[in-house]
Amino acid sequence: MTDLIETQAPDTARLAHVLHRARAGHALLDATAETAALSLDDAYAVQDRLTALRLDEGRCHVGWKLGYTSAVMRRQMGVSVPNYGPLLDDMVHHDGATAAGFLHPRVEPEIGIVLGRDLSGPGLLITEVADAVAEVRACLEIVDSIWWDYRFSAEQNTADGSSAAGVVLGPALDVDPLRCHRVPVELTEDDVQLATAVSAAASGHPLHGVAWLAAELAARGRHLQAGELVITGGLTAATPLRAGRVLSARFGGRTTVSVRRPAGEPDAGLGAPTAGR
C-alpha cells in the first residue's frame, strides 16, 4: 500500500512527511510556500498517510472530529464545507487539564458523541444515529494548526487533520440524544463571558454531523465503530488559549468543562513561519 501511494501520489506522501516533521519539530509552516494544488481527495490521502505515521509511533485511533459544521466557524476561517480528522489517544485530556506543548492553540466548545455500536452510512436517519449513542459529552476541542497564523486552504486544513490537536472530555450530559441540539452553551475566559451558542449550531443537530461523517467514511470504505468518540464541531468561534488563562464552557447551565494553559508558555504563532519543504 505504501508503494502504491508513493507511485500514484508522490506529492501527497511528501506533504504528509512535511507535516509530520514540522509538528514533531514544533515549527509552523507557510501555506503559501506549498504551491502544489491539492484536491479534497488528495487532502484526505495526506491525512491518512499522516495518521499512519502517527500510529506507527504507538498511538491509537479513538475517534473523529468534525470541522466547520457551524456557520460561525465557516465565517471565521473562510471555509465553505465541513471536513473531518482523526482523534488519537494522546489527544484526549480530562476536565481541568493543563494544556502544554501546543503551537498556537485555540479552543471551541463542542458536543461529543460516544458510540455504543457500529454505524455505517450513507443514508442514516437521525433516529438510527440516536439509537447508536452511548453518551453525549460536554467537550472542548483544542485546535492547533500546523499552518502559520491559521492561514490555509480548505484542502491544506483537511490534510492537517482539520487542525485536530486535543479534546478535553467533560462530564456526560443528561440529555436525550435526539434532543442534544437544544443545549445552551456559554464560553468564558477566567469567568468572563466570551460567547454563547446553542448546540444546534453544529449542522442544525449534532447527530446530523455524525450521519454526514458515516457517509463520508463509507465512501472511503470505512465505518464508525462502537466506543469511538465523535466531536461534532465548534459551536462558537475558536478562541485563543492564552498562557496563564483558563477557558471554560458551561453546557445546559450546569455542566462545565475547562482547560488551562501554563503561564509563560510561548506562542509559536508569534514567530516567522517555516517554508513548507
Buried (B, 14 or more C-beta within 10 A) or exposed (E): EEEEBEEEBEBBBBBBEBBBEBBEEEBBBBBBEBEEEBEEEBBBBBBBBBBBBBEEEEBEBBBBBBBBBBEBBBEBBEBEEBBBBBBBEEBBBEBBBEBEEBBBBBBBBBBBBBBEEEBBBEEBEBEBBBEBBBBBBBBBBBBBBBBBEBBBBBBBBBBBBBBBBBBBBBBBBEBEBBEBBEBEBBBBBEEEEBBBBEBBBBBEBBBBBBBBBBBBBBEEEEEBBEEBBBBBBBBBBBBBBBBEBBBBBBBBEEBBBBBBBEEEBEBBBEEEBBEBE
